[in-house]
Amino acid sequence: HAHVYDTHSNTFEDETWQDTWNVRDRELKFCLGNIPNNPPGCSNCDSAKPNPRYMCQTLKTDHTRWEAFGSKDDNKHDVSVTVMITGGTAGLNADSLRKRIADLAFWKEEDTSLSMTDEVVGSKLNFVLGNLLPGSAEPMMRLMNGQFDETSIDILMADVLPKDVKATNVYARVTPARVTPDRVTPDSVTPDPVTPAASSAFVQTLIGTGIMILINTLSVF
């Protein structure tokens, strides 16, 4: 920490003294390749496997934090978060659940959806974090999976599940973006199928036209 703190206290064999160090006076900035004048090798801010040559800086705690993750990939992705529960879905509050998952992902509540499915044992709550910024799906998935384990599920889901409902497993994954009205593209539009009746009428019209042409041709001779 010599680059942050100018005074360091030391103790050795009952002797205590202080040293004064030169401090870092340069402005902190993100370790990302798309930021000007960053040194070579400063290409990502993957906190799961940090580069020891660079210091880390915490990101914002709202949805704008994902603006720090840039990507040239134009493919759209969602993050699906599955919560397995026991105790049934009768007393669940969908709005509270959506807000909790959105808050944990630092994402927008209005872009977080929830569907519920009854399983053989228990029920499955499937949340979809959509309309994500390019390049943010993978780090968002890692963030969600990193927060949930056997010791933290009850804490993170506290106050949004009834007392008789227990979350047993939570996992997140990246999925292709769902097609919504805002995302409709020419490739996603399926043409209307041709019905047998319409096909038959077209064939009859074609045959009738051919016969009339043949009759008119013969009448000339």
C-alpha positions as CSV (number, residue, x, y, z in Angstrom):
1,H,0.0,0.0,0.0
2,A,3.0,2.3,-0.3
3,H,1.3,4.0,-3.3
4,V,-1.7,5.0,-1.3
5,Y,-0.6,5.7,2.3
6,D,2.4,7.9,3.1
7,T,2.9,6.7,6.7
8,H,3.6,3.1,7.7
9,S,3.9,1.8,11.3
10,N,6.3,-1.0,12.0
11,T,6.9,-3.2,15.1
12,F,9.8,-5.6,15.7
13,E,11.0,-7.0,19.0
14,D,9.0,-4.5,21.1
15,E,10.4,-1.6,19.0
16,T,7.9,0.5,17.1
17,W,8.7,3.1,14.4
18,Q,7.1,4.8,11.5
19,D,8.3,5.2,7.9
20,T,7.3,7.9,5.4
21,W,6.8,6.8,1.8
22,N,6.2,8.6,-1.4
23,V,2.5,8.3,-2.4
24,R,0.9,7.7,-5.7
25,D,-0.4,11.0,-7.1
26,R,-1.7,9.8,-10.4
27,E,-5.4,9.6,-11.2
28,L,-6.9,6.1,-10.9
29,K,-8.6,4.7,-14.0
30,F,-10.0,1.4,-15.2
31,C,-7.7,-1.3,-16.5
32,L,-9.4,-1.6,-19.9
33,G,-7.8,-1.7,-23.4
34,N,-10.2,0.9,-24.8
35,I,-9.1,3.6,-22.4
36,P,-6.4,5.9,-23.9
37,N,-2.8,5.7,-22.7
38,N,-3.2,2.5,-20.7
39,P,0.0,0.4,-20.6
40,P,0.3,-2.8,-22.6
41,G,-1.4,-5.8,-21.1
42,C,-4.0,-3.7,-19.4
43,S,-6.9,-5.3,-21.2
44,N,-9.6,-6.4,-18.8
45,C,-10.9,-6.0,-15.3
46,D,-11.8,-9.6,-14.5
47,S,-11.9,-9.7,-10.7
48,A,-11.9,-13.5,-10.7
49,K,-8.4,-13.6,-12.1
50,P,-6.9,-10.1,-11.7
51,N,-3.6,-9.0,-13.3
52,P,-1.2,-8.5,-10.3
53,R,0.6,-5.7,-12.0
54,Y,-2.5,-3.4,-11.8
55,M,-4.7,-2.2,-9.0
56,C,-8.4,-2.7,-9.0
57,Q,-11.1,0.0,-8.6
58,T,-14.6,-0.7,-7.6
59,L,-17.4,-0.2,-10.1
60,K,-20.7,1.7,-9.6
61,T,-23.5,0.0,-7.8
62,D,-26.2,0.8,-10.3
63,H,-26.9,-0.3,-13.9
64,T,-24.3,2.1,-15.3
65,R,-21.5,-0.1,-14.0
66,W,-22.0,-2.3,-17.0
67,E,-20.9,0.5,-19.3
68,A,-17.4,-0.4,-18.3
69,F,-17.6,-3.7,-20.2
70,G,-17.3,-2.9,-23.9
71,S,-17.5,-5.5,-26.6
72,K,-17.3,-5.5,-30.4
73,D,-19.7,-8.5,-30.5
74,D,-23.1,-7.4,-31.8
75,N,-24.8,-10.6,-30.7
76,K,-27.5,-9.9,-28.1
77,H,-27.5,-12.0,-25.0
78,D,-29.6,-12.3,-21.8
79,V,-28.7,-13.7,-18.4
80,S,-31.0,-16.3,-17.1
81,V,-31.1,-16.8,-13.3
82,T,-32.8,-20.0,-12.1
83,V,-33.9,-20.3,-8.4
84,M,-35.1,-23.7,-7.2
85,I,-37.5,-23.5,-4.3
86,T,-39.5,-25.9,-2.0
87,G,-42.8,-25.0,-0.4
88,G,-44.8,-23.9,-3.5
89,T,-45.5,-20.6,-5.3
90,A,-48.9,-19.6,-3.8
91,G,-47.6,-16.9,-1.5
92,L,-44.8,-15.5,-3.6
93,N,-44.6,-11.8,-4.5
94,A,-43.4,-11.6,-8.1
95,D,-42.5,-7.9,-7.9
96,S,-40.4,-8.3,-4.8
97,L,-38.6,-11.3,-6.3
98,R,-37.9,-9.4,-9.6
99,K,-36.5,-6.4,-7.7
100,R,-34.2,-8.6,-5.5
101,I,-32.7,-10.4,-8.5
102,A,-32.3,-7.1,-10.4
103,D,-30.7,-5.4,-7.4
104,L,-28.2,-8.3,-7.0
105,A,-27.3,-8.0,-10.7
106,F,-27.1,-4.2,-10.6
107,W,-29.6,-4.2,-13.4
108,K,-33.0,-2.5,-14.2
109,E,-36.1,-3.9,-12.6
110,E,-38.2,-3.1,-15.7
111,D,-35.8,-5.3,-17.8
112,T,-36.1,-8.2,-15.4
113,S,-38.8,-10.8,-16.0
114,L,-40.0,-13.8,-14.0
115,S,-41.7,-17.0,-14.8
116,M,-42.6,-19.9,-12.5
117,T,-42.7,-23.6,-13.3
118,D,-43.9,-26.5,-11.0
119,E,-41.3,-29.3,-10.9
120,V,-41.6,-32.9,-9.7
121,V,-39.9,-31.7,-6.5
122,G,-40.5,-28.1,-5.7
123,S,-40.8,-25.2,-8.2
124,K,-38.5,-23.3,-10.5
125,L,-38.3,-19.5,-10.7
126,N,-36.7,-18.4,-13.9
127,F,-35.6,-14.8,-14.1
128,V,-34.4,-13.2,-17.3
129,L,-32.2,-10.1,-17.2
130,G,-32.7,-8.6,-20.7
131,N,-31.8,-5.6,-22.9
132,L,-28.2,-6.0,-21.6
133,L,-25.4,-3.8,-22.8
134,P,-23.0,-5.4,-25.3
135,G,-20.3,-7.4,-23.5
136,S,-22.0,-7.4,-20.1
137,A,-23.7,-10.8,-20.2
138,E,-20.7,-12.9,-19.2
139,P,-19.5,-10.7,-16.3
140,M,-23.0,-10.4,-15.1
141,M,-23.4,-14.2,-15.1
142,R,-20.1,-14.6,-13.1
143,L,-21.3,-11.9,-10.6
144,M,-24.5,-13.8,-9.9
145,N,-22.9,-17.2,-9.7
146,G,-20.2,-15.8,-7.5
147,Q,-22.7,-14.4,-5.0
148,F,-24.8,-17.5,-4.4
149,D,-23.6,-20.6,-2.6
150,E,-25.0,-22.9,0.1
151,T,-24.1,-20.4,2.9
152,S,-25.4,-17.2,1.2
153,I,-28.7,-18.3,-0.5
154,D,-30.8,-17.7,2.6
155,I,-29.2,-14.4,3.3
156,L,-29.6,-13.0,-0.3
157,M,-33.2,-14.2,-0.6
158,A,-34.2,-13.1,2.9
159,D,-37.5,-11.1,3.2
160,V,-38.7,-12.0,-0.4
161,L,-39.6,-15.6,0.3
162,P,-42.4,-16.7,2.7
163,K,-41.2,-18.5,5.8
164,D,-42.5,-21.8,4.5
165,V,-40.5,-21.4,1.2
166,K,-36.8,-22.2,0.9
167,A,-34.4,-21.6,-1.9
168,T,-32.3,-24.7,-2.5
169,N,-30.2,-23.8,-5.5
170,V,-29.4,-20.7,-7.6
171,Y,-27.5,-20.6,-10.9
172,A,-27.1,-18.2,-13.7
173,R,-26.2,-18.7,-17.4
174,V,-25.9,-16.7,-20.6
175,T,-28.6,-17.3,-23.2
176,P,-29.4,-15.9,-26.6
177,A,-31.6,-12.8,-26.3
178,R,-35.3,-13.4,-26.6
179,V,-37.1,-11.8,-29.5
180,T,-39.4,-9.0,-28.2
181,P,-41.3,-6.3,-30.2
182,D,-38.3,-4.0,-29.6
183,R,-35.9,-6.5,-31.1
184,V,-37.8,-7.7,-34.1
185,T,-35.5,-8.0,-37.2
186,P,-36.1,-9.1,-40.7
187,D,-34.4,-12.4,-39.9
188,S,-36.7,-13.0,-37.0
189,V,-40.0,-12.5,-38.9
190,T,-41.5,-15.8,-40.2
191,P,-43.5,-15.5,-43.4
192,D,-47.2,-16.6,-43.3
193,P,-47.5,-20.2,-44.5
194,V,-49.3,-21.0,-47.7
195,T,-52.5,-22.9,-47.0
196,P,-53.6,-25.8,-49.2
197,A,-56.8,-23.9,-50.3
198,A,-54.7,-20.9,-51.5
199,S,-52.3,-23.2,-53.3
200,S,-55.1,-25.1,-55.1
201,A,-56.8,-21.8,-56.2
202,F,-53.5,-20.6,-57.6
203,V,-53.0,-23.9,-59.6
204,Q,-56.6,-23.7,-61.0
205,T,-56.1,-20.1,-62.1
206,L,-52.8,-21.0,-63.8
207,I,-54.4,-24.0,-65.7
208,G,-57.4,-21.8,-66.8
209,T,-55.1,-19.1,-68.1
210,G,-53.1,-21.7,-70.1
211,I,-56.3,-23.2,-71.7
212,M,-57.6,-19.7,-72.7
213,I,-54.2,-19.0,-74.4
214,L,-54.3,-22.3,-76.2
215,I,-57.9,-21.7,-77.5
216,N,-57.1,-18.3,-78.7
217,T,-54.0,-19.6,-80.5
218,L,-56.0,-22.3,-82.3
219,S,-58.8,-19.9,-83.3
220,V,-56.2,-17.9,-85.3
221,F,-55.6,-20.9,-87.5
